[in-house]
Amino acid sequence: MDSAKRNLAVNASNSKQHKKKLKATLSAFFAFLDKKPKPTDEAVRSEFIRRELEWKAYCVQQHLDIRTSMMFNAKVAYEWERKYVKKKTT
């Protein structure tokens, strides 16, 4: 296997690892949101900040770029819109 193919294989493996970590972080955050009794707004803010910092620290540790570190925010915004905002309007 030449070095270019080897690098692609390593990058694909790392990509799966990073996606798995992001998914775990997002799942933990949304599990917190869905728990009963419903958490207070302050508790939600606090948990969001904690999970966001966890993801950003992971990105720094893994030498990922700034766009990757913003994925947590983007995914939360998308899922929030999909799960919570649309429920209120229907």
C-alpha positions as CSV (number, residue, x, y, z in Angstrom):
1,M,0.0,0.0,0.0
2,D,1.5,3.3,-1.0
3,S,1.6,6.2,1.5
4,A,-1.3,8.1,-0.1
5,K,-3.6,5.1,0.3
6,R,-2.3,4.5,3.8
7,N,-3.0,8.1,4.7
8,L,-6.6,7.8,3.4
9,A,-7.1,4.7,5.4
10,V,-5.8,6.4,8.6
11,N,-7.9,9.5,7.9
12,A,-11.1,7.3,7.4
13,S,-10.4,5.5,10.7
14,N,-9.8,8.8,12.5
15,S,-12.9,10.3,11.0
16,K,-15.0,7.4,12.3
17,Q,-13.5,7.9,15.8
18,H,-14.3,11.7,15.7
19,K,-17.8,11.1,14.5
20,K,-18.3,8.5,17.3
21,K,-17.1,11.0,19.9
22,L,-19.4,13.8,18.6
23,K,-22.3,11.4,18.5
24,A,-21.7,10.4,22.1
25,T,-21.4,14.0,23.2
26,L,-24.6,15.0,21.4
27,S,-26.5,11.9,22.7
28,A,-25.5,12.8,26.3
29,F,-26.7,16.4,25.9
30,F,-30.0,15.4,24.4
31,A,-30.6,12.7,27.0
32,F,-30.1,15.4,29.6
33,L,-32.7,17.6,27.8
34,D,-35.2,14.7,27.6
35,K,-35.0,13.6,31.2
36,K,-37.9,13.9,33.6
37,P,-38.5,16.3,35.4
38,K,-37.6,18.7,32.7
39,P,-34.3,20.6,33.5
40,T,-34.4,24.3,34.2
41,D,-33.2,26.8,31.5
42,E,-30.1,27.5,33.7
43,A,-29.4,23.8,33.9
44,V,-29.7,23.4,30.2
45,R,-27.3,26.3,29.6
46,S,-24.8,24.9,32.0
47,E,-25.0,21.4,30.4
48,F,-24.7,22.9,26.9
49,I,-21.5,24.8,27.9
50,R,-20.1,21.7,29.6
51,R,-20.7,19.5,26.6
52,E,-19.5,22.2,24.2
53,L,-16.2,22.6,26.1
54,E,-15.8,18.8,26.2
55,W,-16.1,18.6,22.4
56,K,-13.8,21.6,21.9
57,A,-11.2,20.2,24.2
58,Y,-11.4,16.9,22.3
59,C,-10.9,18.8,19.0
60,V,-7.8,20.6,20.4
61,Q,-6.4,17.3,21.7
62,Q,-6.9,15.6,18.4
63,H,-5.6,18.7,16.4
64,L,-8.9,19.2,14.5
65,D,-9.6,22.4,12.8
66,I,-12.0,25.2,14.0
67,R,-14.8,24.2,11.7
68,T,-14.8,20.7,13.2
69,S,-14.9,22.2,16.7
70,M,-18.1,24.2,15.7
71,M,-19.9,21.0,14.6
72,F,-21.3,20.5,18.1
73,N,-23.0,23.9,18.0
74,A,-24.3,23.3,14.5
75,K,-25.7,19.8,15.3
76,V,-27.4,21.1,18.5
77,A,-29.0,24.0,16.6
78,Y,-30.3,21.7,13.9
79,E,-31.6,19.0,16.3
80,W,-33.1,21.7,18.6
81,E,-35.0,23.1,15.7
82,R,-36.1,19.6,14.5
83,K,-37.0,18.2,17.9
84,Y,-38.2,21.0,20.1
85,V,-39.3,24.1,18.0
86,K,-41.4,22.2,15.6
87,K,-43.2,20.4,18.4
88,K,-44.4,23.7,19.8
89,T,-45.7,25.0,16.4
90,T,-47.8,21.9,15.6
